[in-house]
Amino acid sequence: MTNSATDPTPPNPYLVLGAAIALPASGHVILGVPVRGLQFLFFTVILAWVTAKIAPPDASFVGRHAGGFLIYALSILDAYRIARIRTAKWVHNARRGNDSAQGGIEPHT
């Protein structure tokens, strides 16, 4: 069983969310999964380019690059989801460690 004293504190999910909104792939870099962020960035650029090629000429900028904006939005949600899950696991393990250290409920093995 891991002890919360040895587990590093995960980054704040709101920090990760803000970074992911400000700069694509930066939220994943903060989380320590830069390859996943680069994959999202690659597909953002590719789908924006493909959408720009097939969109009608009178479409707005967002309409011409809608595929890229879709992947960008998904990458923001993905980075935030990973940060929230890691934080929830860290909090859960910290509470479990405190319960067993105080002679409370023993963790299941």
C-alpha positions in Angstrom: 0.0 0.0 0.0 1.3 3.4 -0.8 1.6 6.1 1.9 0.4 9.6 1.2 3.6 10.9 2.7 5.6 9.3 -0.1 3.2 10.2 -2.9 3.9 13.6 -4.5 1.0 16.0 -4.5 -0.6 16.1 -7.9 -0.9 19.4 -9.7 -4.0 21.4 -9.1 -6.7 20.5 -11.6 -7.6 24.2 -12.2 -3.9 25.0 -12.9 -3.9 22.2 -15.5 -7.2 23.4 -16.9 -5.9 26.9 -17.3 -2.7 25.8 -18.9 -4.5 23.5 -21.3 -6.8 26.4 -22.3 -4.0 28.9 -22.7 -1.6 26.7 -24.7 -2.4 23.4 -26.4 -0.6 20.4 -24.9 0.7 22.3 -21.9 -1.8 20.7 -19.5 -0.5 17.3 -20.5 3.1 18.4 -20.1 2.3 19.6 -16.5 0.8 16.2 -15.8 3.9 14.4 -17.0 2.4 12.9 -20.2 3.9 15.1 -22.9 3.6 12.5 -25.6 -0.2 12.4 -25.2 -0.3 16.2 -25.4 1.8 16.1 -28.6 -0.6 13.6 -30.1 -3.5 15.9 -29.4 -1.6 18.8 -30.8 -0.7 16.8 -34.0 -4.3 15.8 -34.6 -5.5 19.4 -33.9 -3.3 20.7 -36.6 -4.1 17.9 -39.1 -7.9 18.1 -38.6 -7.8 21.9 -38.8 -6.0 21.7 -42.1 -8.3 19.0 -43.5 -11.4 21.0 -42.4 -10.0 24.1 -44.0 -9.5 22.3 -47.3 -13.1 20.9 -47.4 -15.0 23.8 -45.9 -16.8 26.2 -48.2 -15.0 29.4 -49.0 -17.7 31.6 -47.3 -17.4 29.8 -43.9 -16.1 31.7 -40.9 -12.6 31.1 -39.4 -14.1 28.8 -36.8 -16.1 26.9 -39.4 -13.1 26.4 -41.6 -11.0 25.0 -38.8 -13.8 23.2 -36.8 -12.0 19.9 -36.8 -9.0 21.4 -35.0 -11.2 23.2 -32.5 -12.9 20.0 -31.7 -9.7 18.1 -31.0 -8.4 21.2 -29.0 -11.6 21.1 -26.8 -11.2 17.4 -26.3 -7.6 17.8 -25.3 -8.6 20.4 -22.7 -11.2 18.0 -21.2 -8.7 15.1 -21.3 -6.0 17.0 -19.4 -8.6 18.2 -16.8 -10.0 14.7 -16.4 -6.6 13.2 -15.8 -5.8 15.9 -13.2 -9.1 15.4 -11.4 -8.6 11.6 -11.3 -5.1 11.9 -9.9 -6.1 14.4 -7.3 -9.1 12.2 -6.2 -6.8 9.2 -5.9 -4.3 11.2 -3.9 -6.9 12.5 -1.5 -8.4 9.0 -1.1 -5.0 7.5 -0.4 -4.2 10.2 2.1 -7.4 9.6 4.0 -6.8 5.9 4.0 -3.3 6.4 5.3 -4.6 8.6 8.1 -7.3 6.1 9.1 -4.9 3.2 9.4 -2.2 5.3 11.1 -4.8 6.3 13.8 -5.9 2.7 14.4 -9.1 3.1 12.4 -10.4 1.0 9.6 -7.8 -1.3 8.1 -7.4 -1.1 4.3 -8.6 -4.1 2.3 -5.8 -6.3 0.9 
